[in-house]
Amino acid sequence: MPMHPHAQPNFRNLFWYPFKITLITALRTFPFIGKRFGKQLGDYHNTSHPEFLDDGSRTRAASSAIMNDISRQEFAPDRVTSDLKPTLWKPQTVQYPYERLEDMEPWLFVPGNYNGRIGVIWETCTACKMCVNICPNDCLHMTTELRVDVLDSADGEDGGLGMELEVGKYAAVEKPEVKAELEEFNLVTAHTDAPDEWRFAEVLDLSGDTATVRWNDSGEEAIVSQNELRPADDQIVSGRIDLGRCMFCGLCMESCGFTSFFMTNEYDGMSGFTRQDLWFDASRTRVLPGVHQEAVDAELAKRASKERTKRAKKAAKEAAKGDA
């Protein structure tokens, strides 16, 4: 489980820091101390945040500016200040999504084992749609998207057991700069899409050890070695998840027979500034294979075994036809 380096069970984290936070909260309740030593009681306490007064708030309050001109006020993160009570006291509670605990106090942020935001390893998805059928709230909406299957991207003894490159279909090449970035990418605290390490292209011609492809992102044609390319499938299903309807029951995870669905311990996405913010595309729900490497390896071994059995039966059938 991802853990901040400072999140260690020592005297500071188990006793001193909780005691310090409690002491600060107590001192802030005394106006004489809180008003005069606000800065000393915390870097982000008792400070104004005018950036929270957005254009939408100004527009909505324009009609009542004669009685209460909010543009002349300084707002705390909880937005409770007014002309009657111009306080800037900052509560101890985290004002999510304006603030996040791992940004302010990263050593206190230790994700627990709970059903958080849904995460999917799309490389192991087989488009069976069991998750869509089992969902009681109609949260999952599946579409087709270019993906590289876990068997097609395998190396070592399982390499070469995936699909073959074909003219008219798609291929992908790995981005080396993104691969290095993924080694340090932490889904729990990133709150952004996981970077896609594949660049997709349409296969125009196959000759010898090279392939002529047309890149999807630029439309340019190039000649690439076939050893660098991986087959890509545009029928692997990926989807959008409406977290506004999700009740985090975990049925989608339990119904998945291919270790693709996970209830992560990430809380980001359970709240947003607009209703549209709760719609997560496949790029936002994606879980990196390295995060659940054991599950990915188990699925890869299962698919590789099936593919070897399939090829052995095909070879035996062809040999029987030759003998006849």
Secondary structure, 3 states (H helix, E strand, C coil): CCCCCCCCCCHHHHHHHHHHHHHHHHHHCCHHHHHHCCHHHCCCCCCCCHHHCCHHHHHHCHHHCCCCCHHHCCCCCCCCCCCCCCCCCCCCCCCCCCCCHHHHCHHHCCCCCCCCCEEECHHHCCCCCHHHHHCCCCCEEEEECCECCCCCCCCHHHCCCCCCCCCCCEEEEECHHHHHHHCCCCHHHHCCCCCCCEEEEEEEEEECCEEEEEECCCCCEEEEEHHHEEEEECCCEEEEEECCCCCCCCHHHHHCCCCCEEECCCCCCCCCCCHHHHEECHHHHECCHHHHHHHHHHHHHHHHHHHHHHHHHHHHHHHHHHHC
